[in-house]
Amino acid sequence: MQNRMMITGAGSGLGREIALRWAREGWQLALSDVNEAGLLETLQMARDAGGDGFTQRCDVRDYSQLTAFAQACEEKLGGIDVIVNNAGVASGGFFSELSLEDWDWQIAINLMGVVKGCKAFLPLLEKSKGKIVNIASMAALMQGPAMSNYNVAKAGVVALSESLLIELKMQEVSVHVVCPSFFQTNLLDSFRGPTPAMKAQVGKLLESSPINAEQIADYIYQEISKGEFMILPHEQGRMAWALKKQNAQLLYTEMTKMADKMRAPRTK
């Protein structure tokens, strides 16, 4: 391992904080995002923190852009040791309100963007015997109401990660999946949903987090160093996951109550 990391969605939020956490360890970083101004800011911050690297604009929906990014990593860094498939978007709305276009957009970025990232970089990871880090969400495990397309996309990321964990063992490529709960980030900038009220509700959840993106990035760093596959940064998330494994029906009952509360203002 030569301390070379690729991060998608590195122009802000958790992607930026992951870059800075590894930069403090002196890593070389390949940073991508559709937000080029944000990317340049992240790179400068990473250099100030002790790292270095390069940036490349990349839309994870376009496989050719990801393969070009992988080629750039090989040319500029001599390969890659860790990939972080972090790029993602937010959405919300009850199933009856979501359009098929909403579903296509969500799946294309939050699920297929991760699939394509893994596919494009796997040859480099097989050479370096590196690591895949996929950023999913507690939504993948808990399936909260009024976010079915987001839940499905993130659950797909977990299922993909579990599949790769098994399939890539022989190639000595390790896999990790991160499932944070809501936390303060700029995820609302990309939010797509049928009603302004839904965006406001998601905003409140983001603001209520007891930990921030910097703390989550540090938790990810620590858990990866321990070799943990399933990484749950939020204590409440770990408790909720334990509850679901013990008594799923109880959790479904609570989620149903939550859905009723979310609908209530609309029916008055």
C-alpha positions as CSV (number, residue, x, y, z in Angstrom):
1,M,0.0,0.0,0.0
2,Q,1.4,3.4,-1.1
3,N,-1.2,5.7,0.5
4,R,-3.1,6.7,-2.6
5,M,-6.8,7.4,-2.3
6,M,-9.6,8.3,-4.7
7,I,-12.8,10.1,-3.5
8,T,-15.9,10.9,-5.4
9,G,-18.1,13.8,-4.2
10,A,-14.9,15.4,-2.7
11,G,-15.9,19.0,-3.3
12,S,-17.7,19.4,0.0
13,G,-19.3,17.6,3.0
14,L,-18.2,14.2,4.0
15,G,-16.1,13.7,0.9
16,R,-14.1,16.7,1.8
17,E,-13.7,15.7,5.4
18,I,-12.6,12.2,4.4
19,A,-9.9,13.8,2.2
20,L,-8.7,16.0,5.0
21,R,-8.6,13.1,7.5
22,W,-6.4,11.0,5.2
23,A,-4.4,14.1,4.2
24,R,-3.3,14.5,7.8
25,E,-1.7,11.1,7.4
26,G,0.2,12.3,4.3
27,W,-1.8,10.5,1.7
28,Q,-1.9,11.3,-2.0
29,L,-5.5,12.1,-3.0
30,A,-7.4,11.9,-6.3
31,L,-10.4,14.1,-5.8
32,S,-13.5,14.2,-8.1
33,D,-16.8,16.0,-8.1
34,V,-19.1,17.9,-10.5
35,N,-18.3,21.0,-8.4
36,E,-14.9,22.0,-9.7
37,A,-14.6,25.1,-7.4
38,G,-15.3,23.0,-4.4
39,L,-12.7,20.5,-5.5
40,L,-10.0,23.1,-5.8
41,E,-10.9,24.3,-2.2
42,T,-10.6,20.7,-0.9
43,L,-7.3,20.1,-2.6
44,Q,-5.8,23.3,-1.1
45,M,-7.2,22.3,2.3
46,A,-5.7,18.9,1.9
47,R,-2.3,20.3,1.1
48,D,-2.5,22.5,4.1
49,A,-3.2,19.5,6.2
50,G,-0.2,17.5,4.9
51,G,-1.5,15.7,1.9
52,D,-1.3,16.3,-1.9
53,G,-2.9,15.1,-5.1
54,F,-4.9,16.2,-8.0
55,T,-8.5,17.0,-9.0
56,Q,-10.6,15.9,-11.9
57,R,-14.2,16.7,-12.7
58,C,-16.3,13.5,-12.8
59,D,-20.0,12.8,-13.1
60,V,-20.4,9.3,-11.6
61,R,-23.4,8.6,-13.9
62,D,-20.9,8.5,-16.8
63,Y,-18.8,5.4,-16.8
64,S,-16.4,6.8,-19.4
65,Q,-15.6,9.7,-17.0
66,L,-14.9,7.2,-14.2
67,T,-12.6,5.1,-16.4
68,A,-10.8,8.3,-17.5
69,F,-10.4,9.2,-13.8
70,A,-8.9,5.7,-13.1
71,Q,-6.5,6.2,-15.9
72,A,-5.5,9.6,-14.5
73,C,-4.8,7.9,-11.1
74,E,-2.6,5.4,-12.8
75,E,-0.7,8.0,-14.8
76,K,-0.3,10.6,-12.0
77,L,-0.1,8.4,-8.9
78,G,1.1,5.1,-10.3
79,G,-2.2,3.4,-9.2
80,I,-4.6,3.6,-6.3
81,D,-4.9,1.9,-2.9
82,V,-8.3,3.0,-1.6
83,I,-11.4,4.2,-3.4
84,V,-14.2,6.0,-1.6
85,N,-17.5,6.0,-3.5
86,N,-19.0,9.0,-1.7
87,A,-20.9,11.0,-4.4
88,G,-24.6,11.2,-3.7
89,V,-27.8,13.2,-3.8
90,A,-30.8,13.5,-1.5
91,S,-34.5,13.0,-2.2
92,G,-37.7,12.5,-0.4
93,G,-41.4,12.0,-0.9
94,F,-44.0,9.3,-0.4
95,F,-44.0,6.6,-3.0
96,S,-47.3,7.8,-4.5
97,E,-45.8,11.2,-5.1
98,L,-42.4,10.2,-6.5
99,S,-42.2,10.1,-10.3
100,L,-40.3,7.4,-12.2
101,E,-37.9,10.2,-13.2
102,D,-37.2,10.7,-9.5
103,W,-36.4,7.0,-9.2
104,D,-34.1,7.0,-12.3
105,W,-32.2,10.0,-11.1
106,Q,-31.7,8.6,-7.6
107,I,-30.7,5.1,-8.7
108,A,-28.3,6.5,-11.4
109,I,-26.3,8.5,-8.9
110,N,-26.6,6.9,-5.5
111,L,-26.5,3.2,-6.6
112,M,-25.1,3.0,-10.2
113,G,-22.5,5.6,-9.5
114,V,-21.1,3.3,-6.8
115,V,-21.4,0.3,-9.1
116,K,-19.5,2.1,-11.9
117,G,-16.9,3.4,-9.5
118,C,-16.1,-0.1,-8.2
119,K,-16.0,-1.4,-11.8
120,A,-13.8,1.3,-13.2
121,F,-11.2,1.1,-10.4
122,L,-11.2,-2.7,-9.6
123,P,-8.3,-3.4,-11.9
124,L,-6.1,-0.9,-10.0
125,L,-7.3,-2.3,-6.7
126,E,-6.5,-5.8,-7.7
127,K,-2.9,-4.7,-8.4
128,S,-2.5,-2.9,-5.1
129,K,-4.6,-5.3,-3.0
130,G,-6.4,-2.2,-1.9
131,K,-9.7,-1.2,-0.3
132,I,-13.2,-0.3,-1.4
133,V,-15.1,2.1,0.8
134,N,-18.7,2.6,-0.2
135,I,-20.8,5.4,1.5
136,A,-24.3,4.2,2.0
137,S,-26.7,5.4,4.8
138,M,-28.7,4.2,7.8
139,A,-31.6,4.6,5.3
140,A,-30.2,1.4,3.7
141,L,-30.9,-0.5,7.0
142,M,-33.9,1.3,8.5
143,Q,-36.0,2.3,5.5
144,G,-37.6,5.4,7.0
145,P,-40.9,6.7,5.5
146,A,-41.2,9.1,2.6
147,M,-37.8,8.3,1.1
148,S,-38.3,5.0,-0.7
149,N,-36.1,5.7,-3.7
150,Y,-33.3,6.9,-1.5
151,N,-33.8,3.8,0.8
152,V,-33.6,1.4,-2.2
153,A,-30.6,3.0,-3.7
154,K,-28.6,3.0,-0.5
155,A,-29.8,-0.6,0.4
156,G,-28.4,-1.5,-3.0
157,V,-25.0,-0.1,-2.0
158,V,-25.0,-2.3,1.1
159,A,-25.9,-5.4,-1.0
160,L,-23.2,-4.6,-3.5
161,S,-20.7,-4.1,-0.7
162,E,-21.7,-7.5,0.9
163,S,-21.3,-9.1,-2.5
164,L,-17.9,-7.6,-3.2
165,L,-16.7,-8.5,0.4
166,I,-17.2,-12.1,-0.5
167,E,-16.2,-12.1,-4.2
168,L,-13.0,-10.1,-3.8
169,K,-11.6,-12.0,-0.7
170,M,-9.4,-14.2,-2.9
171,Q,-8.0,-11.1,-4.7
172,E,-7.2,-9.6,-1.3
173,V,-9.3,-6.5,-2.0
174,S,-11.0,-5.5,1.2
175,V,-14.5,-3.9,1.3
176,H,-16.1,-1.5,3.8
177,V,-19.6,0.1,3.8
178,V,-20.4,3.2,5.8
179,C,-24.0,3.9,7.0
180,P,-24.2,7.3,8.7
181,S,-27.5,8.7,10.0
182,F,-28.4,12.2,9.0
183,F,-25.7,14.8,9.7
184,Q,-25.0,18.4,8.9
185,T,-23.9,18.6,5.3
186,N,-24.8,20.4,2.1
187,L,-26.8,17.4,0.9
188,L,-30.0,19.5,0.7
189,D,-28.4,21.4,-2.2
190,S,-29.1,18.4,-4.4
191,F,-32.5,17.6,-2.8
192,R,-35.2,16.5,-5.2
193,G,-38.8,15.8,-3.9
194,P,-42.4,16.6,-4.7
195,T,-43.0,19.1,-1.8
196,P,-41.1,21.9,-0.1
197,A,-42.4,20.5,3.2
198,M,-40.4,17.3,2.7
199,K,-37.2,19.2,2.1
200,A,-37.8,21.2,5.3
201,Q,-38.3,18.0,7.3
202,V,-35.1,16.5,5.9
203,G,-33.3,19.8,6.8
204,K,-34.4,19.5,10.4
205,L,-33.1,15.9,10.6
206,L,-29.7,17.0,9.2
207,E,-29.5,19.8,11.8
208,S,-30.3,17.5,14.7
209,S,-27.3,15.3,14.3
210,P,-25.1,15.1,17.4
211,I,-21.9,14.6,15.3
212,N,-20.6,16.4,12.2
213,A,-18.9,15.3,9.0
214,E,-15.4,15.8,10.5
215,Q,-16.2,13.4,13.4
216,I,-17.8,10.9,11.0
217,A,-14.7,10.9,8.8
218,D,-12.5,10.3,11.8
219,Y,-14.7,7.4,12.9
220,I,-14.5,5.9,9.4
221,Y,-10.7,6.2,9.6
222,Q,-10.6,4.4,12.9
223,E,-13.0,1.6,11.9
224,I,-11.3,0.9,8.6
225,S,-8.0,0.6,10.5
226,K,-9.7,-2.1,12.6
227,G,-10.8,-3.9,9.5
228,E,-14.6,-3.4,10.2
229,F,-16.9,-4.1,7.2
230,M,-20.1,-2.4,8.4
231,I,-19.3,1.1,9.8
232,L,-22.1,2.9,11.7
233,P,-20.8,6.2,12.9
234,H,-23.9,7.3,14.9
235,E,-24.5,5.8,18.3
236,Q,-28.3,6.0,17.7
237,G,-27.8,4.3,14.4
238,R,-26.0,1.4,16.1
239,M,-28.8,1.1,18.6
240,A,-31.5,1.2,16.0
241,W,-29.7,-1.5,13.9
242,A,-29.4,-3.7,17.0
243,L,-33.1,-3.2,17.7
244,K,-34.1,-4.1,14.1
245,K,-32.0,-7.3,14.3
246,Q,-33.7,-8.2,17.6
247,N,-37.3,-7.1,16.9
248,A,-37.9,-5.8,13.3
249,Q,-41.7,-5.6,13.8
250,L,-41.3,-3.1,16.6
251,L,-39.3,-0.9,14.4
252,Y,-41.8,-1.2,11.6
253,T,-44.5,-0.1,14.0
254,E,-42.5,3.0,15.0
255,M,-41.8,3.9,11.4
256,T,-45.5,3.6,10.6
257,K,-46.2,6.1,13.4
258,M,-43.6,8.4,12.0
259,A,-45.2,8.2,8.5
260,D,-48.6,9.1,10.0
261,K,-47.1,12.2,11.7
262,M,-45.4,13.3,8.4
263,R,-48.7,13.0,6.6
264,A,-50.8,14.7,9.3
265,P,-50.1,18.4,8.4
266,R,-51.2,17.7,4.8
267,T,-54.6,16.2,5.9
268,K,-55.7,19.0,8.2
